[in-house]
């Protein structure tokens, strides 16, 4: 899994330290990254709307159900093996904070 050997260790975004940050602080971190860590800046590659969606997603993390966490882990594992849409052609993600769904034919 990506990030296991990061130093300093990546924080659990569900923890109080992260959840205690303001939305503006989270946006700033997502936009600019954090120097000397594994947190890259996403501002040059993602729109403002996408970064605000990530802020919303980070806020939702503490309330994810075990099933939602498992689905995210499975999706992430599929993406590391190849493109998620190729691995799961009938499953689509509609951005942070939304539930993946499947189309049954």
N, CA, C and O atoms as a GROMACS GRO file, in nm:
protein
  420
    1UNK      N    1   0.084  -0.118   0.000
    1UNK     CA    2   0.000   0.000   0.000
    1UNK      C    3   0.088   0.124   0.000
    1UNK      O    4   0.187   0.132   0.074
    2UNK      N    5   0.052   0.219  -0.083
    2UNK     CA    6   0.125   0.344  -0.094
    2UNK      C    7   0.123   0.417   0.039
    2UNK      O    8   0.018   0.427   0.103
    3UNK      N    9   0.234   0.467   0.079
    3UNK     CA   10   0.240   0.550   0.199
    3UNK      C   11   0.283   0.478   0.326
    3UNK      O   12   0.305   0.542   0.428
    4UNK      N   13   0.297   0.346   0.321
    4UNK     CA   14   0.334   0.273   0.443
    4UNK      C   15   0.472   0.312   0.494
    4UNK      O   16   0.496   0.309   0.615
    5UNK      N   17   0.564   0.348   0.404
    5UNK     CA   18   0.701   0.379   0.444
    5UNK      C   19   0.729   0.528   0.447
    5UNK      O   20   0.846   0.568   0.445
    6UNK      N   21   0.626   0.610   0.451
    6UNK     CA   22   0.648   0.754   0.458
    6UNK      C   23   0.708   0.792   0.593
    6UNK      O   24   0.675   0.734   0.696
    7UNK      N   25   0.798   0.892   0.589
    7UNK     CA   26   0.851   0.947   0.712
    7UNK      C   27   0.858   1.098   0.695
    7UNK      O   28   0.926   1.145   0.604
    8UNK      N   29   0.790   1.176   0.777
    8UNK     CA   30   0.709   1.128   0.889
    8UNK      C   31   0.586   1.053   0.841
    8UNK      O   32   0.538   1.073   0.729
    9UNK      N   33   0.535   0.968   0.930
    9UNK     CA   34   0.420   0.884   0.899
    9UNK      C   35   0.298   0.971   0.864
    9UNK      O   36   0.273   1.074   0.927
   10UNK      N   37   0.224   0.927   0.764
   10UNK     CA   38   0.102   0.999   0.726
   10UNK      C   39   0.001   0.989   0.839
   10UNK      O   40  -0.016   0.882   0.897
   11UNK      N   41  -0.067   1.100   0.870
   11UNK     CA   42  -0.164   1.096   0.980
   11UNK      C   43  -0.292   1.024   0.940
   11UNK      O   44  -0.324   1.012   0.822
   12UNK      N   45  -0.364   0.976   1.040
   12UNK     CA   46  -0.498   0.923   1.018
   12UNK      C   47  -0.589   1.045   1.010
   12UNK      O   48  -0.607   1.117   1.108
   13UNK      N   49  -0.647   1.068   0.893
   13UNK     CA   50  -0.724   1.189   0.871
   13UNK      C   51  -0.854   1.192   0.950
   13UNK      O   52  -0.925   1.293   0.949
   14UNK      N   53  -0.886   1.082   1.019
   14UNK     CA   54  -1.004   1.079   1.106
   14UNK      C   55  -0.973   1.132   1.244
   14UNK      O   56  -1.065   1.161   1.321
   15UNK      N   57  -0.844   1.145   1.278
   15UNK     CA   58  -0.803   1.187   1.412
   15UNK      C   59  -0.844   1.330   1.443
   15UNK      O   60  -0.864   1.412   1.354
   16UNK      N   61  -0.855   1.358   1.572
   16UNK     CA   62  -0.898   1.490   1.619
   16UNK      C   63  -0.806   1.601   1.569
   16UNK      O   64  -0.853   1.711   1.541
   17UNK      N   65  -0.676   1.575   1.558
   17UNK     CA   66  -0.582   1.679   1.513
   17UNK      C   67  -0.619   1.729   1.374
   17UNK      O   68  -0.616   1.849   1.348
   18UNK      N   69  -0.653   1.638   1.285
   18UNK     CA   70  -0.691   1.678   1.149
   18UNK      C   71  -0.831   1.733   1.148
   18UNK      O   72  -0.856   1.837   1.086
   19UNK      N   73  -0.924   1.667   1.215
   19UNK     CA   74  -1.063   1.712   1.216
   19UNK      C   75  -1.078   1.846   1.286
   19UNK      O   76  -1.177   1.916   1.264
   20UNK      N   77  -0.982   1.883   1.370
   20UNK     CA   78  -0.986   2.011   1.440
   20UNK      C   79  -0.943   2.129   1.354
   20UNK      O   80  -0.962   2.244   1.392
   21UNK      N   81  -0.886   2.101   1.237
   21UNK     CA   82  -0.846   2.208   1.145
   21UNK      C   83  -0.970   2.269   1.083
   21UNK      O   84  -1.072   2.202   1.065
   22UNK      N   85  -0.962   2.396   1.050
   22UNK     CA   86  -1.074   2.460   0.982
   22UNK      C   87  -1.080   2.411   0.837
   22UNK      O   88  -0.984   2.354   0.786
   23UNK      N   89  -1.195   2.433   0.772
   23UNK     CA   90  -1.207   2.396   0.631
   23UNK      C   91  -1.103   2.470   0.548
   23UNK      O   92  -1.045   2.414   0.455
   24UNK      N   93  -1.079   2.595   0.581
   24UNK     CA   94  -0.979   2.674   0.508
   24UNK      C   95  -0.840   2.616   0.525
   24UNK      O   96  -0.762   2.614   0.429
   25UNK      N   97  -0.806   2.570   0.646
   25UNK     CA   98  -0.675   2.508   0.668
   25UNK      C   99  -0.661   2.379   0.588
   25UNK      O  100  -0.556   2.354   0.529
   26UNK      N  101  -0.766   2.297   0.587
   26UNK     CA  102  -0.762   2.174   0.508
   26UNK      C  103  -0.745   2.206   0.360
   26UNK      O  104  -0.665   2.142   0.291
   27UNK      N  105  -0.819   2.304   0.310
   27UNK     CA  106  -0.808   2.345   0.170
   27UNK      C  107  -0.665   2.390   0.140
   27UNK      O  108  -0.608   2.351   0.038
   28UNK      N  109  -0.608   2.471   0.228
   28UNK     CA  110  -0.471   2.521   0.209
   28UNK      C  111  -0.372   2.405   0.199
   28UNK      O  112  -0.285   2.405   0.112
   29UNK      N  113  -0.387   2.307   0.287
   29UNK     CA  114  -0.298   2.191   0.287
   29UNK      C  115  -0.313   2.112   0.158
   29UNK      O  116  -0.213   2.072   0.097
   30UNK      N  117  -0.436   2.089   0.115
   30UNK     CA  118  -0.460   2.014  -0.009
   30UNK      C  119  -0.405   2.092  -0.128
   30UNK      O  120  -0.344   2.033  -0.217
   31UNK      N  121  -0.425   2.221  -0.129
   31UNK     CA  122  -0.380   2.306  -0.239
   31UNK      C  123  -0.227   2.317  -0.245
   31UNK      O  124  -0.168   2.308  -0.353
   32UNK      N  125  -0.163   2.336  -0.129
   32UNK     CA  126  -0.020   2.366  -0.124
   32UNK      C  127   0.069   2.252  -0.078
   32UNK      O  128   0.191   2.260  -0.094
   33UNK      N  129   0.012   2.146  -0.023
   33UNK     CA  130   0.093   2.038   0.031
   33UNK      C  131   0.158   2.077   0.162
   33UNK      O  132   0.134   2.186   0.215
   34UNK      N  133   0.241   1.988   0.214
   34UNK     CA  134   0.315   2.013   0.337
   34UNK      C  135   0.461   1.981   0.308
   34UNK      O  136   0.495   1.867   0.277
   35UNK      N  137   0.545   2.080   0.319
   35UNK     CA  138   0.688   2.062   0.289
   35UNK      C  139   0.750   1.953   0.376
   35UNK      O  140   0.714   1.936   0.493
   36UNK      N  141   0.843   1.881   0.317
   36UNK     CA  142   0.922   1.779   0.385
   36UNK      C  143   0.838   1.661   0.435
   36UNK      O  144   0.877   1.592   0.529
   37UNK      N  145   0.723   1.639   0.371
   37UNK     CA  146   0.640   1.523   0.403
   37UNK      C  147   0.597   1.460   0.271
   37UNK      O  148   0.636   1.507   0.164
   38UNK      N  149   0.519   1.355   0.277
   38UNK     CA  150   0.467   1.290   0.158
   38UNK      C  151   0.340   1.356   0.106
   38UNK      O  152   0.280   1.304   0.012
   39UNK      N  153   0.298   1.470   0.164
   39UNK     CA  154   0.176   1.537   0.121
   39UNK      C  155   0.207   1.634   0.008
   39UNK      O  156   0.264   1.741   0.030
   40UNK      N  157   0.168   1.595  -0.116
   40UNK     CA  158   0.196   1.682  -0.231
   40UNK      C  159   0.095   1.796  -0.239
   40UNK      O  160  -0.010   1.794  -0.175
   41UNK      N  161   0.129   1.896  -0.319
   41UNK     CA  162   0.036   2.004  -0.350
   41UNK      C  163  -0.048   1.962  -0.470
   41UNK      O  164   0.005   1.914  -0.570
   42UNK      N  165  -0.179   1.979  -0.459
   42UNK     CA  166  -0.269   1.939  -0.568
   42UNK      C  167  -0.325   2.058  -0.644
   42UNK      O  168  -0.399   2.040  -0.740
   43UNK      N  169  -0.290   2.180  -0.602
   43UNK     CA  170  -0.348   2.300  -0.662
   43UNK      C  171  -0.322   2.317  -0.810
   43UNK      O  172  -0.404   2.375  -0.880
   44UNK      N  173  -0.209   2.269  -0.859
   44UNK     CA  174  -0.179   2.288  -1.001
   44UNK      C  175  -0.241   2.180  -1.089
   44UNK      O  176  -0.242   2.193  -1.212
   45UNK      N  177  -0.292   2.073  -1.029
   45UNK     CA  178  -0.347   1.962  -1.108
   45UNK      C  179  -0.495   1.938  -1.086
   45UNK      O  180  -0.555   1.857  -1.157
   46UNK      N  181  -0.553   2.006  -0.989
   46UNK     CA  182  -0.694   1.985  -0.958
   46UNK      C  183  -0.764   2.120  -0.946
   46UNK      O  184  -0.703   2.220  -0.909
   47UNK      N  185  -0.892   2.122  -0.979
   47UNK     CA  186  -0.970   2.246  -0.972
   47UNK      C  187  -1.001   2.282  -0.827
   47UNK      O  188  -0.990   2.199  -0.737
   48UNK      N  189  -1.041   2.406  -0.808
   48UNK     CA  190  -1.083   2.449  -0.674
   48UNK      C  191  -1.199   2.364  -0.626
   48UNK      O  192  -1.204   2.325  -0.509
   49UNK      N  193  -1.294   2.335  -0.716
   49UNK     CA  194  -1.410   2.253  -0.679
   49UNK      C  195  -1.366   2.115  -0.631
   49UNK      O  196  -1.418   2.065  -0.531
   50UNK      N  197  -1.271   2.054  -0.701
   50UNK     CA  198  -1.223   1.921  -0.659
   50UNK      C  199  -1.156   1.927  -0.523
   50UNK      O  200  -1.172   1.836  -0.442
   51UNK      N  201  -1.080   2.033  -0.496
   51UNK     CA  202  -1.014   2.045  -0.366
   51UNK      C  203  -1.115   2.066  -0.254
   51UNK      O  204  -1.098   2.014  -0.145
   52UNK      N  205  -1.222   2.144  -0.280
   52UNK     CA  206  -1.327   2.160  -0.179
   52UNK      C  207  -1.401   2.029  -0.158
   52UNK      O  208  -1.446   2.000  -0.047
   53UNK      N  209  -1.415   1.948  -0.265
   53UNK     CA  210  -1.476   1.816  -0.249
   53UNK      C  211  -1.389   1.729  -0.159
   53UNK      O  212  -1.442   1.651  -0.080
   54UNK      N  213  -1.257   1.741  -0.171
   54UNK     CA  214  -1.168   1.666  -0.083
   54UNK      C  215  -1.181   1.711   0.061
   54UNK      O  216  -1.177   1.629   0.153
   55UNK      N  217  -1.196   1.842   0.083
   55UNK     CA  218  -1.221   1.892   0.219
   55UNK      C  219  -1.346   1.826   0.275
   55UNK      O  220  -1.346   1.778   0.389
   56UNK      N  221  -1.453   1.822   0.196
   56UNK     CA  222  -1.577   1.758   0.241
   56UNK      C  223  -1.556   1.611   0.269
   56UNK      O  224  -1.611   1.557   0.366
   57UNK      N  225  -1.477   1.545   0.185
   57UNK     CA  226  -1.449   1.403   0.204
   57UNK      C  227  -1.372   1.380   0.334
   57UNK      O  228  -1.405   1.288   0.410
   58UNK      N  229  -1.272   1.463   0.362
   58UNK     CA  230  -1.196   1.450   0.487
   58UNK      C  231  -1.289   1.467   0.606
   58UNK      O  232  -1.275   1.396   0.706
   59UNK      N  233  -1.383   1.559   0.597
   59UNK     CA  234  -1.479   1.580   0.706
   59UNK      C  235  -1.568   1.457   0.728
   59UNK      O  236  -1.610   1.430   0.840
   60UNK      N  237  -1.595   1.384   0.622
   60UNK     CA  238  -1.685   1.268   0.631
   60UNK      C  239  -1.613   1.141   0.681
   60UNK      O  240  -1.679   1.047   0.724
   61UNK      N  241  -1.481   1.139   0.674
   61UNK     CA  242  -1.406   1.018   0.709
   61UNK      C  243  -1.440   0.958   0.845
   61UNK      O  244  -1.455   0.836   0.853
   62UNK      N  245  -1.454   1.037   0.952
   62UNK     CA  246  -1.484   0.974   1.082
   62UNK      C  247  -1.618   0.902   1.086
   62UNK      O  248  -1.639   0.816   1.172
   63UNK      N  249  -1.708   0.934   0.994
   63UNK     CA  250  -1.842   0.875   0.996
   63UNK      C  251  -1.859   0.761   0.896
   63UNK      O  252  -1.969   0.707   0.883
   64UNK      N  253  -1.753   0.723   0.826
   64UNK     CA  254  -1.765   0.613   0.731
   64UNK      C  255  -1.793   0.482   0.804
   64UNK      O  256  -1.739   0.457   0.912
   65UNK      N  257  -1.878   0.401   0.746
   65UNK     CA  258  -1.909   0.271   0.804
   65UNK      C  259  -1.796   0.173   0.771
   65UNK      O  260  -1.719   0.196   0.678
   66UNK      N  261  -1.786   0.064   0.846
   66UNK     CA  262  -1.686  -0.038   0.812
   66UNK      C  263  -1.700  -0.088   0.667
   66UNK      O  264  -1.600  -0.114   0.600
   67UNK      N  265  -1.824  -0.101   0.618
   67UNK     CA  266  -1.845  -0.145   0.480
   67UNK      C  267  -1.793  -0.042   0.380
   67UNK      O  268  -1.734  -0.079   0.278
   68UNK      N  269  -1.813   0.086   0.409
   68UNK     CA  270  -1.762   0.191   0.321
   68UNK      C  271  -1.609   0.191   0.319
   68UNK      O  272  -1.547   0.206   0.214
   69UNK      N  273  -1.547   0.175   0.437
   69UNK     CA  274  -1.402   0.169   0.444
   69UNK      C  275  -1.348   0.050   0.365
   69UNK      O  276  -1.249   0.062   0.293
   70UNK      N  277  -1.413  -0.065   0.378
   70UNK     CA  278  -1.371  -0.185   0.306
   70UNK      C  279  -1.383  -0.163   0.155
   70UNK      O  280  -1.294  -0.202   0.080
   71UNK      N  281  -1.492  -0.101   0.111
   71UNK     CA  282  -1.511  -0.074  -0.031
   71UNK      C  283  -1.402   0.020  -0.083
   71UNK      O  284  -1.353   0.002  -0.194
   72UNK      N  285  -1.366   0.119  -0.004
   72UNK     CA  286  -1.260   0.211  -0.045
   72UNK      C  287  -1.126   0.139  -0.054
   72UNK      O  288  -1.049   0.163  -0.148
   73UNK      N  289  -1.097   0.051   0.041
   73UNK     CA  290  -0.972  -0.026   0.038
   73UNK      C  291  -0.967  -0.115  -0.085
   73UNK      O  292  -0.863  -0.126  -0.150
   74UNK      N  293  -1.079  -0.178  -0.117
   74UNK     CA  294  -1.084  -0.264  -0.234
   74UNK      C  295  -1.066  -0.183  -0.361
   74UNK      O  296  -0.997  -0.226  -0.454
   75UNK      N  297  -1.128  -0.067  -0.367
   75UNK     CA  298  -1.113   0.019  -0.483
   75UNK      C  299  -0.968   0.064  -0.499
   75UNK      O  300  -0.914   0.063  -0.609
   76UNK      N  301  -0.905   0.102  -0.389
   76UNK     CA  302  -0.766   0.145  -0.393
   76UNK      C  303  -0.675   0.030  -0.438
   76UNK      O  304  -0.581   0.052  -0.515
   77UNK      N  305  -0.701  -0.090  -0.390
   77UNK     CA  306  -0.621  -0.206  -0.431
   77UNK      C  307  -0.636  -0.232  -0.580
   77UNK      O  308  -0.539  -0.267  -0.647
   78UNK      N  309  -0.755  -0.215  -0.632
   78UNK     CA  310  -0.779  -0.233  -0.774
   78UNK      C  311  -0.709  -0.128  -0.858
   78UNK      O  312  -0.662  -0.158  -0.968
   79UNK      N  313  -0.700  -0.005  -0.807
   79UNK     CA  314  -0.635   0.102  -0.881
   79UNK      C  315  -0.484   0.084  -0.885
   79UNK      O  316  -0.420   0.126  -0.981
   80UNK      N  317  -0.426   0.023  -0.782
   80UNK     CA  318  -0.282   0.003  -0.785
   80UNK      C  319  -0.244  -0.106  -0.883
   80UNK      O  320  -0.131  -0.108  -0.933
   81UNK      N  321  -0.336  -0.198  -0.911
   81UNK     CA  322  -0.309  -0.306  -1.006
   81UNK      C  323  -0.334  -0.261  -1.149
   81UNK      O  324  -0.293  -0.329  -1.244
   82UNK      N  325  -0.400  -0.149  -1.167
   82UNK     CA  326  -0.432  -0.098  -1.300
   82UNK      C  327  -0.543   0.003  -1.288
   82UNK      O  328  -0.587   0.033  -1.177
   83UNK      N  329  -0.588   0.055  -1.396
   83UNK     CA  330  -0.693   0.154  -1.394
   83UNK      C  331  -0.821   0.095  -1.336
   83UNK      O  332  -0.863  -0.013  -1.376
   84UNK      N  333  -0.882   0.166  -1.241
   84UNK     CA  334  -1.002   0.114  -1.172
   84UNK      C  335  -1.115   0.088  -1.270
   84UNK      O  336  -1.188  -0.010  -1.254
   85UNK      N  337  -1.132   0.174  -1.370
   85UNK     CA  338  -1.241   0.153  -1.464
   85UNK      C  339  -1.218   0.030  -1.550
   85UNK      O  340  -1.314  -0.035  -1.591
   86UNK      N  341  -1.092  -0.003  -1.579
   86UNK     CA  342  -1.064  -0.124  -1.655
   86UNK      C  343  -1.084  -0.248  -1.569
   86UNK      O  344  -1.133  -0.350  -1.616
   87UNK      N  345  -1.044  -0.238  -1.440
   87UNK     CA  346  -1.058  -0.352  -1.350
   87UNK      C  347  -1.204  -0.376  -1.313
   87UNK      O  348  -1.245  -0.490  -1.291
   88UNK      N  349  -1.282  -0.269  -1.306
   88UNK     CA  350  -1.422  -0.277  -1.267
   88UNK      C  351  -1.504  -0.192  -1.364
   88UNK      O  352  -1.547  -0.083  -1.328
   89UNK      N  353  -1.526  -0.240  -1.485
   89UNK     CA  354  -1.588  -0.156  -1.587
   89UNK      C  355  -1.730  -0.112  -1.555
   89UNK      O  356  -1.778  -0.017  -1.618
   90UNK      N  357  -1.799  -0.174  -1.462
   90UNK     CA  358  -1.937  -0.135  -1.432
   90UNK      C  359  -1.948  -0.061  -1.300
   90UNK      O  360  -2.059  -0.036  -1.253
   91UNK      N  361  -1.836  -0.025  -1.241
   91UNK     CA  362  -1.837   0.049  -1.116
   91UNK      C  363  -1.778   0.186  -1.143
   91UNK      O  364  -1.671   0.198  -1.203
   92UNK      N  365  -1.847   0.289  -1.100
   92UNK     CA  366  -1.803   0.425  -1.125
   92UNK      C  367  -1.799   0.502  -0.995
   92UNK      O  368  -1.892   0.491  -0.914
   93UNK      N  369  -1.694   0.580  -0.973
   93UNK     CA  370  -1.687   0.668  -0.858
   93UNK      C  371  -1.723   0.808  -0.907
   93UNK      O  372  -1.678   0.851  -1.013
   94UNK      N  373  -1.802   0.876  -0.830
   94UNK     CA  374  -1.845   1.010  -0.869
   94UNK      C  375  -1.783   1.115  -0.780
   94UNK      O  376  -1.846   1.218  -0.753
   95UNK      N  377  -1.661   1.092  -0.734
   95UNK     CA  378  -1.588   1.193  -0.658
   95UNK      C  379  -1.589   1.164  -0.510
   95UNK      O  380  -1.660   1.075  -0.462
   96UNK      N  381  -1.509   1.242  -0.437
   96UNK     CA  382  -1.498   1.222  -0.292
   96UNK      C  383  -1.632   1.241  -0.223
   96UNK      O  384  -1.711   1.329  -0.257
   97UNK      N  385  -1.656   1.157  -0.126
   97UNK     CA  386  -1.776   1.168  -0.045
   97UNK      C  387  -1.900   1.107  -0.106
   97UNK      O  388  -2.009   1.119  -0.050
   98UNK      N  389  -1.885   1.042  -0.220
   98UNK     CA  390  -2.001   0.978  -0.281
   98UNK      C  391  -1.981   0.828  -0.279
   98UNK      O  392  -1.869   0.778  -0.278
   99UNK      N  393  -2.089   0.760  -0.280
   99UNK     CA  394  -2.086   0.614  -0.276
   99UNK      C  395  -2.059   0.557  -0.414
   99UNK      O  396  -2.121   0.601  -0.511
  100UNK      N  397  -1.967   0.461  -0.427
  100UNK     CA  398  -1.954   0.393  -0.555
  100UNK      C  399  -2.080   0.310  -0.578
  100UNK      O  400  -2.143   0.263  -0.482
  101UNK      N  401  -2.117   0.291  -0.703
  101UNK     CA  402  -2.233   0.208  -0.731
  101UNK      C  403  -2.206   0.124  -0.854
  101UNK      O  404  -2.113   0.150  -0.931
  102UNK      N  405  -2.286   0.025  -0.871
  102UNK     CA  406  -2.271  -0.065  -0.983
  102UNK      C  407  -2.398  -0.062  -1.068
  102UNK      O  408  -2.508  -0.043  -1.018
  103UNK      N  409  -2.379  -0.082  -1.197
  103UNK     CA  410  -2.492  -0.093  -1.288
  103UNK      C  411  -2.509  -0.240  -1.318
  103UNK      O  412  -2.415  -0.306  -1.362
  104UNK      N  413  -2.627  -0.293  -1.294
  104UNK     CA  414  -2.654  -0.434  -1.321
  104UNK      C  415  -2.732  -0.445  -1.450
  104UNK      O  416  -2.831  -0.375  -1.471
  105UNK      N  417  -2.687  -0.534  -1.536
  105UNK     CA  418  -2.753  -0.551  -1.668
  105UNK      C  419  -2.834  -0.678  -1.670
  105UNK      O  420  -2.897  -0.709  -1.771
   0.00000   0.00000   0.00000
